[in-house]
Amino acid sequence: MGKVEYQAGSVIHSADDTVSSLDVILAGEVTLSCGVTVRNGYMIGLECLPGEEYGFTYTAETDTTVFTYNYNEKDDLPKIIKLNPKISVFLTGASVLGVHDMLEECDNAFKTAAGLFEKSQKDYEQFRLLTGETVKLPGVEALKPPVPWQPPEWEKEYFSDLFSQDPVLRKSFYPLGNGICTGVILHASGFLREISTALRSFLGYQEKTNHELEGMAMRSQAASSSSGGDVPVVHDAMNTILNFSGESLDVTLKFKELVEKYRKTPQHNDTSDEMRALRMEITTLFYQIYKAIFLKARNLSGIKDVPLEIRLFLMFGFVDEKLVGEENTVKLSELAWNYKPDPAGRVLTLYEWLCKIYDMKVEPSRNEFDLDYPSYLREERTRGNLSEKQERSLLKDPEARLDFEMTNLFTLGNRMTFGRVITFLPILDEVNILRDVDTSYLEYVKISEIIKKIRSIDFSCFCRETVYSNQKVGIVQEYIQKEILPVFILMPNFGSRCALWQEIEGRNRLTPARMLLPIMTGEDLEKNLIKLCGEFRWEMCKRMQGVHWNDVTDPSLTSVYFDYLQFYRKNHEISPETREKIKQQLAKANNNYRNCFVMDYILYISFETAGSPRLNKIARDIMFTYCPPSKEIRDQLASNPQYEETIKRYRVKVSAKVHTMDNLIKKIQATGRDVPEEITEQYGFLHR
């Protein structure tokens, strides 16, 4: 609690920050990411409940001063108003103005959304005419007109009248009693939450519709590409790719011969010995050619400087338009030509990832024997295969690092994410494109949105416990949580599986996990990503616990779950029916405890946290203890008898930590020093 100053352009709160304070604007202007500007007297966070995300980003439009109050419970709001009788009139008028401006913005957002819907329908008619009505866009066809938000008319009129009579009310009505101010502000707070929800919905609708309109525009360009459109027409791709590679004539001719033989085979997924041998030969040459093309593309300063056919090859494993089919080639060309990287740098194509390895921005991934690159070189030296000088040289050799990554992560990960090991082939084939390219393509937005949704439920999934010390403010040792989001590497195939390749980089526990996904998939992406998060939970716990990962005397997620499955037959709390279900689950998981946990984790995230019980009591307690849901979900489930006791225990446990943190913050503030950002973030984490 105290006065804080922000320079113009500073972000006061990001949209995904957790609300734990109310910030009264004393001077300056603050703009919300929805376009509304709030001024003196407005309480930032008024439209939210404690523990929620802000939903909008708040940026200081001018140099701004705020006074911050703790906002940990809903009842803190009336207490804050009561503490400030001299400015309560000021706060009341500002809250009414905030309602007026937000209502106006919400109405405008709805009108814009409705206009975009009309535009999408008109543009789609023109698109169908352009393509001869042969091409359909399921995303556009699925669009429905936005549903207007209709609050009670009296409530709108009430705040409209308060706004229009604001000068009179500030002078002769609000000063009559603090209770009047409290009532108006609390009413404004509740109404603002409803407006904000509707506004975010309309803005989300606009974003989705604009995305479909952009996709339609790209498809329209592709449809007219033969007459000079922006996206080039792919023709004779294999010769373009092989010529660009610079590989020897023997290699290129052999590769062409093998691909032609494969293309002319009636059954591409045939599992005969002859077809297996053919696929193996193609695979060996494919990786050799991929490396040559990667190095050449890298030397040209980026993928944007290479022909479209090379982009298709690097992104999708595309080799021959005859193998992929004309319609798929057009769609893939649009995606490759208009590709935009993830601005956050967390979702990367394989080409982008290999660039990071080659440029020594990240360390190569571990191999199938769980050895990282330095450990692999050290072992090679121990075996006498390398001298100490060679080991030092290879450690910093970009091409050697690239070879290690391609031999391990690329070749093994490509086969793994493809999913059908026996018929695996790294070149893209229409036979293996099992769903429409547009809907199966995993652009970074799809992945980011689902991961955000999972984090809104299992808020501590990617948090690592670390020790923080700061002698300047008297902190000798404090355990804090640091969130480190994973990196997703898109393998160049149409696949069915996602894989957790490694949970940390080397031995550094504060590095991001590496997760592999096919760049196109016909599977349920959300379920696959929940599965990945479950696997990460298990493996990260094992990594942190070391040899004690299954020692129940040192309680952890893995040890308690291991104990539960190992002794479920003797557990008298488990009914005979439930024991039989656990037995069947173990059989389905091939008696693998990690796989059993992941099954339960999927049910927990998808159903349990939504108030739909699927787990037995013991499994549920383990999940709620070690993968607690967010405060919003806990509050919703608290009155349910099946979750009540577990949530009570969790609250007691966290309350003790909050109390300790409160004392630490007060102690630091008493010295007149600023509370370190790490401590503030940990305080926010405890309230999530």
SULCORCOR-V258305 format. One record per pair of residues at least 24 apart in sequence whose ideal C-beta (glycine too) atoms are under 7 Angstrom apart, sorted by the first residue. I is the first residue (numbers start at 0). J is the second residue. If there is no record, write none. Layout:
<<I,J> <I,J>>
This chain:
<<0,67> <0,68> <0,69> <1,67> <2,64> <2,66> <3,65> <3,67> <4,64> <5,59> <5,63> <6,59> <6,62> <7,59> <7,60> <7,61> <7,62> <8,58> <8,59> <9,59> <10,56> <10,58> <11,43> <11,57> <11,58> <11,59> <12,43> <12,53> <12,56> <12,57> <13,56> <14,52> <14,53> <14,54> <14,55> <14,56> <15,52> <16,52> <16,53> <17,50> <17,52> <17,683> <17,686> <17,687> <18,44> <18,47> <18,48> <18,49> <18,50> <18,51> <18,53> <18,70> <19,49> <19,70> <19,71> <19,682> <19,683> <19,686> <20,44> <20,67> <20,68> <20,69> <20,70> <21,45> <21,68> <21,70> <21,76> <21,79> <22,65> <22,67> <23,65> <23,66> <23,90> <24,63> <24,65> <25,64> <25,65> <25,66> <26,63> <26,64> <27,59> <27,61> <27,62> <27,63> <27,64> <28,60> <28,61> <28,63> <29,57> <29,58> <29,59> <29,60> <29,63> <30,58> <30,60> <31,55> <31,57> <32,56> <33,104> <33,198> <33,202> <34,104> <35,100> <35,101> <35,104> <36,60> <37,97> <39,93> <40,89> <40,90> <40,92> <40,93> <41,93> <41,94> <41,97> <42,90> <42,94> <44,70> <45,94> <45,97> <45,188> <45,191> <46,188> <46,191> <46,192> <46,195> <47,192> <48,73> <49,73> <49,686> <50,630> <50,631> <50,686> <50,687> <51,631> <54,195> <54,199> <71,686> <76,185> <76,188> <77,181> <77,185> <80,177> <80,180> <80,181> <80,184> <81,177> <84,177> <87,177> <87,180> <88,169> <88,173> <88,174> <88,180> <90,180> <90,184> <91,173> <91,180> <91,183> <91,184> <92,165> <92,169> <94,183> <94,184> <94,187> <95,158> <95,161> <95,162> <95,165> <95,183> <95,187> <96,162> <97,187> <97,191> <98,158> <98,187> <98,190> <98,191> <99,158> <99,162> <101,191> <101,194> <101,195> <101,198> <102,155> <102,194> <104,198> <105,148> <105,194> <105,197> <105,198> <105,201> <108,198> <108,201> <108,202> <109,145> <109,147> <109,148> <109,201> <111,205> <112,145> <112,201> <112,204> <112,205> <113,144> <113,145> <115,205> <115,208> <115,209> <116,142> <116,144> <116,145> <116,208> <118,212> <119,208> <119,211> <119,212> <122,212> <122,215> <123,215> <126,215> <126,218> <126,219> <129,219> <129,222> <130,222> <136,215> <137,438> <138,211> <138,214> <139,211> <139,215> <142,208> <142,211> <145,201> <145,204> <148,197> <150,193> <154,190> <158,190> <217,333> <217,337> <218,333> <221,329> <221,332> <221,333> <230,332> <230,333> <230,336> <231,307> <233,307> <233,308> <233,320> <233,328> <233,332> <236,308> <236,311> <236,317> <236,318> <236,319> <236,320> <237,318> <237,319> <239,306> <239,308> <240,308> <240,309> <240,312> <240,318> <243,292> <243,295> <243,306> <243,309> <244,288> <244,291> <244,292> <245,291> <245,295> <246,288> <246,291> <250,284> <250,287> <253,284> <254,284> <254,288> <257,281> <258,318> <258,319> <258,426> <262,319> <262,321> <262,322> <267,428> <267,430> <268,422> <268,430> <270,421> <270,422> <278,424> <281,424> <281,426> <282,424> <282,425> <285,425> <285,426> <286,405> <286,410> <290,405> <293,350> <293,353> <297,354> <297,357> <302,350> <307,332> <307,335> <307,336> <310,335> <311,335> <313,350> <314,348> <314,350> <314,491> <314,518> <315,427> <315,491> <315,518> <316,425> <316,426> <316,427> <316,491> <316,492> <317,427> <318,426> <318,427> <322,426> <322,427> <322,428> <322,429> <323,427> <323,429> <324,429> <327,429> <327,432> <327,436> <330,436> <330,437> <331,436> <334,440> <341,443> <345,484> <345,486> <345,487> <346,443> <346,446> <346,447> <346,487> <346,489> <347,486> <347,488> <347,489> <348,489> <348,518> <349,409> <349,488> <349,489> <349,490> <349,491> <352,488> <353,401> <353,404> <356,400> <356,401> <356,404> <357,397> <357,400> <357,401> <359,397> <361,504> <362,504> <362,505> <363,400> <363,403> <363,404> <364,404> <364,407> <364,408> <364,500> <364,501> <364,513> <365,501> <366,407> <367,407> <367,411> <371,505> <372,400> <372,403> <375,403> <408,500> <412,490> <412,498> <412,500> <412,515> <413,490> <413,492> <415,496> <415,498> <415,515> <416,490> <416,492> <416,494> <416,496> <416,497> <416,498> <416,515> <416,516> <416,517> <417,492> <417,494> <417,517> <418,494> <418,495> <418,496> <425,492> <427,493> <431,493> <432,493> <433,493> <433,521> <434,521> <436,519> <439,493> <439,519> <439,520> <439,521> <440,518> <440,519> <441,489> <441,516> <441,518> <441,519> <441,520> <441,524> <445,524> <446,487> <449,524> <449,525> <449,528> <450,528> <453,528> <453,529> <453,532> <453,604> <455,629> <456,604> <456,608> <456,628> <456,629> <456,632> <457,532> <457,604> <457,626> <457,628> <458,629> <458,687> <459,627> <460,532> <460,536> <461,485> <463,508> <463,509> <465,509> <467,677> <469,675> <472,667> <472,672> <472,675> <473,666> <473,667> <479,677> <479,681> <480,681> <480,684> <481,509> <483,509> <483,510> <483,511> <484,511> <485,511> <485,512> <485,513> <485,514> <485,535> <486,511> <486,513> <487,514> <487,516> <488,513> <488,515> <489,516> <489,518> <490,515> <490,516> <490,517> <490,518> <491,518> <492,517> <492,518> <493,517> <493,519> <494,520> <495,520> <495,521> <495,522> <497,527> <497,528> <497,530> <497,531> <499,531> <499,534> <499,535> <499,538> <502,535> <502,538> <502,539> <502,542> <503,542> <508,542> <508,543> <526,601> <529,601> <529,604> <529,605> <530,597> <530,601> <533,596> <533,597> <533,600> <533,601> <534,597> <536,600> <536,626> <537,593> <537,596> <556,625> <559,621> <560,592> <560,596> <560,621> <561,592> <563,617> <563,621> <564,592> <564,595> <572,617> <573,615> <573,617> <577,615> <608,632> <610,635> <610,636> <610,639> <612,641> <619,645> <620,645> <623,649> <629,687> <630,686> <630,687> <653,685> <656,685> <657,685> <660,685>>
